[in-house]
Amino acid sequence: MRILLAALLLVFTGANASAQAPVVDLNSQSSTPTSTETVPQIQAPQDIEARLAILERKDGNRIEAQQRIQSQLDMLQSEVDDIRGTIELHNHQLEKILQRQRELYLELDNRFNALRAQTDVVQSNITASSESMGSETGEQTNELPADPTGGISDGQAYQMAVDLILKQRDYENAIPAFENFLTNYPASSFTDNAHYWLGQLLFNKQDWEGARTQFLQVVENFLDSTKRADALYKLGMLEKTESNNAQAKTYFEQVVAEYAGTTSARLAAQQLNSL
């Protein structure tokens, strides 16, 4: 390229020199040109080299500027790709959270439907029993009879207590209802569930010690209970609430180890990741 530029400069210079050559009178005794114009001098090679150097420097600066712009574009594209990847990751995590919530809602709905089906039967039995007692005493009353059990089975008493939570949302009266159930039916097959529900009610009231006592009853005395995994998880949440992270970690790890694949284990694993 440099050789081509030099050749073009020489041709251009030569053309100018030819166009400006002076007219000489051959009949004149003097060889002095008749034109008063000054004969231009052919540029020296050094001037050509200098001009070539300037052109090369400009061309080099242009290329360097293009390279910088391309580098900046590449950097911006890389940042855009990183942001897009982060957004996709967050969307995936959000979808997992939403899916987990849907699963929990479905599980709760199934449990509530099952309990409602049992509640109708229990309620009809309670109504019949109340009417019978009222006819014998000559008055209707909602007070508990002298017999602590009221002449009803442990299943009916348990369902009445559960109904206060799920159907009537009467959480205050649900607490003594479960306490009475545990007192009157200590050997019932519903005892572990009653301890768990009572612990949950006390947990919601921020009665940490009372809740801990009930959850530990399930964990230590009912090893085969279906509520044991949930009770362990609740103990971990209780310890985390009180900033006892080491003990909370122990409970969460126990849930994951003993009840792998369950809902409680998945929740415990999430809590472990957040500690």
N, C-alpha and C positions, 0 to 999 in steps of 0.2 A: 504493500500500500504506500509505503514511504517513497519507493522508486516511482510509482505512478504520479504522486503529487509533485515530485521534482520534475518529471518530464513535462507536466502541464504548465508549471511555472516557467520553464525554459521556452516552451512554445509561445506562451503569452508574452514573455519579454521580447522574444525575437520578432514577433508580429508588430509590437509597438515600435521597435527600433526601425523596422523597414518602413513603416508608415510615416515616420518623422525624419527620414533621410533628407538632407539639403540638396537643392538643385545646383549643379556646377556648370558654368559657362566654359565650353571647350575652346572657344575663340579668345577667351580672356587670357592675358598673360599671367594672371594669378590664379592659383588653384583654390582660392578662398571661396567658400560657398557663398552664393548670392543671397541665400536666406539668412535672415537674422536670428532664426530659431536655434536654440542650443541643442546640440546632439546629445540625446540621453545616453547614459552609461548603462551597460548591461550589469545587472545585479551580480554581486559577488556570491560565490558558493556559500560563504558564511551567512549571508542574509537569507538565502534559501533554507539553510539548515535551521536558522532561528525560527523562520516562519513554520517550517515543518514541525519543529519542537512545540510551538504554540498550539498548532492544530492537534498534534498527538496528545498534548496535555488536556486540551478541551475534550477530546474524544474519551480520554481516560477518565476525566471527571464525570462525564455523562454516564459512562459504564458503571463507575463506582456508585453514582447516585441511584441508578437502576437496581444495582445489587442491594443497596441499603433498603430501598422500597420493597423489593421482593422479600428480603429478610424480615421486614416488619410485617408484611402480609402473611408470611409463613407463621410468624409468632402469633398474630391475631387469630389465624385459623386454628392453631394448636389450642389457644385459650378457649375458643368457641367449642372445639371438640371436647375439652375438659368439662366445660359448663354443661354441655349436652349430656355427657356421661353422668354427671352429678345429678342432673334433673331426672334422668331415667332411673338412677338408683333410688332416689327419694320417692319417685312414683311407685316403684316396685315395693318399697318398704311400706308405703301408705296403703297399698292394695292388700298387703299381708295383714296389716293392722285391721283394716275394714273387714277382711274375711274372718279374722279371729273374733271380732265383735259380732258378726253375723252368727258364727257358730255358738257363741255364748248366749246370744238372745234366743236362738233356736233351742238350745239345751234347757234354758230357764223356762221357756214356753212349754216345752214338753213336760217338765216337772210340775209346772203349775196346773196344766190340764189334768195330769194324773191325780194331783191332790184335790182338784175340784170335783172329780168324779167320786172320790172317796168321801168328800165333805157332804155331798147330798145325802148319802146313805146315813152318815153319822148324825146329820142334822135332823133327819126324820126320826131317828131313834131317840135323840134328845128330846124332841117335841113330844113324842109319845110318853116318854118317861116323866116329863114335867106335868103333863096333863093328868097322868095317873096319880102322881103325888099330890097334885092340887085337889083332886076329887076326894082323896082320903083325908086331907087336913081341912078341906072346906075353903081353901083360898089358893090363889095363884101366887107364886113367888119365884123370883130369879136367884134367891140366895142359895148357896150350897147347902145340902142337907148335913145333918150331924155326922153321917158316915163320910169320912174323908174321900172315899172313892165315889160316892154318889150312886153306888150300885151300877156303875158303868165299867166297861172293860178298859184295859190299858190302851188298846187301839183307839177306842172312842175318845178317851181323855187326851191322848196324844194328838189326835186329829183336831180336837177342839182348840188345843194350844196353837197348832200350826195354822188353823183357820184364822186365828186372831192376827197372824202376820200376813198371810197371803190374801185373805178375803176382806178382812175388816181394817187392815193396816193399823191395828191397835197395838203398837209396839210396847207401850207402857204396861198394859195388862198382860201382854204375852210373857213378860219376864216372870211374874209370880205364877202364871199358869204352868210354865215349864218347871219352875222350882217345886211346885206342888206335885207335879207329875213325878219328878225324880224322888220325892219323899214318899209318895204313895205306891209307886211301882218301881222299886230299885232293881228288880230282876227282869224287867220287861225287855222284850226284843227291840224296843224302840229307845232304850236308855241311851245308847251311844248317839243316836240322832238328836235326842233331847239335849244332851250335853253340848253337842255342836251348835244347835240353834240358840241355846242360851248363851253360849260363848259369843256367837255372832251378834246377838242383841246387846250384850255388855260391851263388845268391841265398838259397836256403833255409838254407844253412850260414852266412849272413851274411858270406860272402867277397865283399865289395862290388866290389873291384878285379877279381877273377877273373870275376865275373858281368858286370861292365861290358865287359870285353874280349870275351867271347863274344857278348853282345848287339850290340856295335858291329860285330863280324864280319858278322853277319846284315844289319845296317842298311846298312853301307857296301859290302859285296861281293856282296850278293844282292838287287838292287833289285827283282827280280820274284818273290821268295820269298813264299810264303803266310804265312811266319812273320815277315815284316818288320814288319807293323803291331803284332803282339804284342811283338816285340823293342823297338820304339820305346816302347810303353806301359810295358814293364818297365824301360826306362831312366828313364822319368819317375818311376816308383815308387821306383826306386833313389835318384834324386836327392832325392825327397821324404823318403825315409827318413833321408838324411843332412842334411836341413833346407836343401838347395839349391833353394829354391822357385822361384827365377828360372829355373834350368836345367830344373827339372821342368816348369814352365809351357811352356817352349819345346818340349819333347818332346811334351807332351799336345796343344798346339796343332798340331803337325806331324801327329799322328795324325788329329785331327779334320779337318784340311785335306786330307790325302792319301787318307784311307780313310773318307770320310763314309758313313754308313749301316751300317757294320760294328759288330760287337760291341765291338771295340777302341776305335772312335771314341766309342761311347756311354759306355764306361767312362772314357775320357779326359775327356769332357765333364763327367762327374760329379766327377772329380778337380779339374778347373778350377774348378768351383763351390765346392769345399771349400777352395781355396787362399786 
